[in-house]
Amino acid sequence: MKVGYVQLEPRFGEVEGNINRALSLMEDNDADLFVLPELFNTGYIFTSRKELDELAEEIPQGKTAKALAKFSQRRGISLVAGIAERSQEGLFNSAILVSPSGVKGVYRKVHLFSQEKRFFSPGKEGFAVWDVGGVKIGLMVCFDWIFPEVARILALKGAEVICHPANLVLPWCPEAMVTRAVENRVFVVTANRIGREKRGGRELRFTGESQIVAPGGKILLRASPDREEVGIADIEPSISKDKAVTGENDLFSDRRPDLYHQLVGR
Ligand code: ACM
């Protein structure tokens, strides 16, 4: 299976231009599954809830989901993308999984970062894994990386490949995701954005370095910090079913949930 990240620089509010840029980067490359950054179609720094409400889209009726579904169907491939979602329940920082038959799954970001809390609602549905052509795909979004429970739950649910749209600004995530891959023995594809955004008196620089990491922690590909680029690796997802660390240690059966009650205590 060929999996790829699409690292790009969205322009705030230029939804059609951002969609077209992502489509043209994917058009020129060949993968079975592409991962695009968080909020790839809208940009990141919203200055009001009204602005977010205007740019957010319904799934699957919105133009971004429709454009991605059309591309996915025409090319016979799957993709994961971060978009702002408007729904009856609120406004969410979501990731969608699109397959040739349409939108297959939606994950609403649970752990909102910094000022995102002013505008988005946190997802309440938790974490899910979908089957795409016999491969189990788990979704998480950006700051979810700092909560190891997310990748663990996805792995326990059978994820073989974790897709991770991101708009990273802190420096630690690329190395942390190597650890997530090692401690769960899964593939991880992080698609981060690049560039700067300056809006409403705030300025952020996004760190690039999108990457694909194998279950043993090997970094198969890592992108530059500052260029738009696509990276594609040929992987064998089923190797992530093997949770053995040594002949005597298995990541799942060696766990001691009977001693982990603080993890779910209030
Ligand atoms: C982030 O969650 N966008 C840092």
Boltz pocket constraint, residues with backbone or C-beta under 6 A from the ligand:
constraints:
  - pocket:
      binder: B
      contacts: [[A, 38], [A, 111], [A, 112], [A, 113], [A, 141], [A, 142], [A, 143], [A, 144], [A, 166], [A, 167], [A, 168], [A, 169], [A, 170]]
      max_distance: 6.0
